[in-house]
Amino acid sequence: MARFYRTAQQYVLSTLRAEILQGLYPANTHLRQEEVAKRLHVSTTPVREAFRDLRAEGLVSIDTNKGVLTRGLTVADAAGIYELRMMLEPMLAQRACVRITAADLEAAKRSHEAMVATRSPEEWSLLNESFHESLVKSQAQTRLFDIAESLSRAARPYVSLSMHVNEDIMASNNSEHAALLAAYEAGDAEAVYSQTRSHLENTRDAVVEYVNQWLAAESPLQMKSG
């Protein structure tokens, strides 16, 4: 298990997500808990937990009779998720800016520095989650935070896909994160709002582009297997 994974569940989730996005499992592939656990050298517990997270992200369905089946990504889903995020997350960030602690701001800085240093999409994704979590941690007990977090989880496979298609997105996101950090440091809630919305808009546009590329690449494979 790579050192940057904090838990076995995180390792299994990231591995399966990457494999699905890389086309190793076409839509409606049956994933078996025991087989995954044996292949990844973990117990069945983190695999079961990873399956639940993959369902929350929209990458698999879980049926009592059919078991765990992979699902496909759609441009409509990606665009819809980001439209909702663009309405809610800037508001959450604006409120968090007023109440962010020095410790949480420092944690966000450390995550950002590590993101700039890494070349691994998997490690970058985990650091990206930590970065944004630190910035809005002061709002963790609010309903708005819960809703925004749910949407963020649903967006993760699309972000991962975009990075696997084009790793340059990490560099552009790092630049936007630096600007966002500066706004938080300045205590400029209006700038935090606009930077957050702009960041989400840019990510949405990149994600939609890369999902289209992915679907175009998948179509010939599906035709051959059909």
ZILINUR-V296296 format. One record per pair of residues at least 24 apart in sequence whose C-alpha atoms are under 7 Angstrom apart, sorted by the first residue. I is the first residue (numbers start at 1). J is the second residue. If there is no record, write none. Layout:
i=I j=J
i=I j=J
This chain:
i=4 j=123
i=8 j=46
i=9 j=46
i=9 j=47
i=9 j=49
i=9 j=50
i=12 j=46
i=12 j=47
i=12 j=50
i=13 j=50
i=14 j=122
i=17 j=157
i=21 j=161
i=27 j=70
i=27 j=71
i=27 j=72
i=28 j=69
i=28 j=70
i=28 j=71
i=29 j=69
i=29 j=70
i=30 j=68
i=30 j=69
i=30 j=70
i=31 j=68
i=31 j=69
i=56 j=154
i=57 j=153
i=57 j=154
i=57 j=155
i=57 j=156
i=57 j=157
i=58 j=154
i=75 j=208
i=75 j=211
i=75 j=212
i=78 j=158
i=78 j=208
i=79 j=204
i=79 j=208
i=81 j=151
i=81 j=155
i=82 j=200
i=82 j=204
i=85 j=148
i=85 j=151
i=86 j=197
i=86 j=200
i=88 j=148
i=89 j=148
i=90 j=193
i=90 j=196
i=90 j=197
i=91 j=193
i=92 j=144
i=92 j=145
i=93 j=136
i=93 j=192
i=93 j=193
i=94 j=189
i=94 j=190
i=94 j=192
i=94 j=193
i=96 j=135
i=96 j=136
i=96 j=138
i=96 j=139
i=97 j=184
i=97 j=187
i=97 j=189
i=98 j=187
i=98 j=189
i=99 j=138
i=100 j=135
i=100 j=138
i=104 j=134
i=104 j=135
i=105 j=134
i=105 j=135
i=107 j=134
i=108 j=134
i=108 j=135
i=116 j=174
i=121 j=163
i=158 j=207
i=159 j=207
i=162 j=207
i=162 j=210
i=165 j=210
